[in-house]
C-alpha cells in the first residue's frame, strides 16, 4: 500500500469506528437509550483503534517512503496528514497487552458507575417543605439565587450526599484502576499521565503556572471573603449562603432581561454579527433539563470535519445545556452554556486540514486549546455592551445601567474566587492520584477535599463540593479541569489583543474570521501556545486573567461604562447566516429547525418554551 492509499484508508477506518461510538455516547448520555453495554463496547473498539501501537512503525514507514517521492503539493499534504496521525498515535498508543486489558476494564468500570449515577436521584426541600427531585443544575441554581435559606441549605445538602454516594459506589476503585493503568505505561500516577497526554506538559510545568496564579490572586480572594463577612456576618460564608449573599440579588435583577426562550435567537444573532461561519455543519442542540440526561453541558462531534481528497466533509456536531426556563437564574445559565458549547461547535466545524485526526476533541487536542474557543465566546455575556444590546425584558427594554452596575458590584470582588474554584480541582486531583492505594478511604478523600477547599477558596466547604463535579468520574474529563483555567488565561489574553486592535468585542465582524484563521483552521496541528502566538504575536501569558481578577469595582465599572458609551458611535454589524443546518431537540422530540430560516427556528423555539413553561 502506498502512502496515499494508507492515509485514505486510515481516515476512512477512523470515521467507521468513531461515528458509532459517538452516536451511542449521545443517546446514552441524553438518557434516550439504556444501551450502556453497547456504548461500552463501542468505546472499547474506538480506544483499541487509537491505542494501536502497531500503527506507529507503519506510519514511520509510510513517511519514509514519501522522502523518496517528488515533493509535490499533493504529497506534502499526505505527509502532513500522516504526521498528524503519527502524533495522535504517539499520544494514545498502548502497546502492552496488559495495559490494553486494564484500559478495557477501566472503561467498563466507568460505564457501570455512569449507569448507576444516571439512576441516582437527588432531592431538595422546597419553600412549602416538600421533597422535590432535582438535577444538579437546578440544585446549583437554588444555591445561587433562591431566597429561602432552607431551600438553599437542602440543595447544598443534596450535593454533599452525592459526594458520599460517589465515594460509596465505585469512585475509589476507579481512582485505583486509573493509577494502575498509568503505572503500567511508566507514569507515577494517572494525573501525571493525563497532563502529559492532554496538555503536553509535565505536572511540574503545570503547577509552575498554577502556583503563580494562586499567589497572584490569593490576597484579593481573602480580602473579598473578609469584606463579605464583615458586611453580612459569618453566616454568609456558609456554603449554602455564600453565592447567594454576593450574587443572588444582582442575578434576580438581571433575570427578566435574559429569559431562556430568547437565548437561541441571541446566539444566532450574536454569532452572526461576529461573522462566525459553521462551514455547512449539521448541529443538533439538546438544551432543556430532564431526568436521566447527563447533568453537564458538552459538545461532541460524531463526524469530524476535514477535506477528503479536496472534497469538504462538513462536521456533524451535538451539544447540550441543562436549562430549566422557569427557574430564576436558569435563563442566563442556559444562555452561557449555549454560547460556550456553541463556541466549541464553531471550532470543531472549522478545522480545514485533510484528516479527521486534526479535528476531534481528543489527544493530541489540548483541553486548554479547545476550551479557549468556547470560553472566549461565553466571556462576551459578561460585557456590558453585549448585555445592553441583547438583554431585553418582555417590553423590549434594555437592561438598565443600575442593574449592570449591580452585577459589577456583586461579581467583581469574587472574580478571583471564581477562578480559584477552578484552580481547586487540579490541586485536589493531583493530591488524590498521588495518594497510595492503601490510604484511599472515603474519610481521607473527603478530608482532602475539605482541606483544599479551605486552602484554595477560603471557605470551609465549597458551594460546589468537589466530589459532586461530574468531570471527576469520566475518563475523558478526569484530571483535565485545569484546562478551563489555562483556557481562561488565554481568553483574556485574546480579549486584550482584540481590544487593543479594534477597541471592542461585541458584534465585531472581524473576530470570527480571525479566530478561524489563527485558532480553528489548523486544528491540533498547532499547540495551544502556538495558536495564541499566531494571533497575538505574544507567547502564552497568564497575567491578563490575574489582572482582571484584581480589578477594583470602580475600575471594572469604568471599563463597562466605556463599552456602553462606545455603542452610540459604532454602526452595528449585519447578522450573517451561520451556514449550518440546526435542529433543536428535547431527547427524541424535535422542537425546531432552521430549514425555513433561522428566524423561523427561533420563533418555533420561543413558542415551545412559552407554551411549556
Buried (B, 14 or more C-beta within 10 A) or exposed (E): EEBBEBBBEBBEEBBEBBBBBBBBBBBBBBBBBBEBEBBBBBBBBBBBBBBBBEBBEBBEEBBEBBEEBEEEEEBEBBBBBBBBBBBBBBBBBBEEEEBBEBBBBBBBBBBBBBBBBBEEEBBBBBEEEEEBEBBBBBBBBBBBBBEBEBBBBBBBBBBBBBBEBBBEBBBBEBBBBBBBBBBBBEBEBBBBBBBBBBBBBEBEEBBEBBEEBBEBBBEBBEEBBEEBBEEBEEEBBBBBBBBBBBBBBBBBBBBBBBBBBBBBBBBBBBBBBBBBBBBBBBBBBBBBBBEBBBBBBBBBBBBBBBBBEEEEBBBBBBBBBBBBBEBBBBBBBBBBBBBBBBBBBBBBBBBBBBBBBBBBBBBBBBBBBBBBBBBBBBBBBBBBBBBBBBBBBEEEEBBEBEBBBBBBBBBBBBBBBBBBBBBBBBBBBBBBBBBEEEEBEBEEBBEBBBEBBEEBBBBEBBBBBBBBBBBBBBBBBBBBBBBBBBBBBBBBBBBBBBBEEEEBBBBBBBBBEBBBBBBBBBBBBBBBBBBBBBBBEEEBBBBBBBEBBBBEBEEBBEBBBEBBEEBEEEEEBEBBEBBBBBBBBBBEEEBBBBEEEBEEBBBBBBEBBEEEB
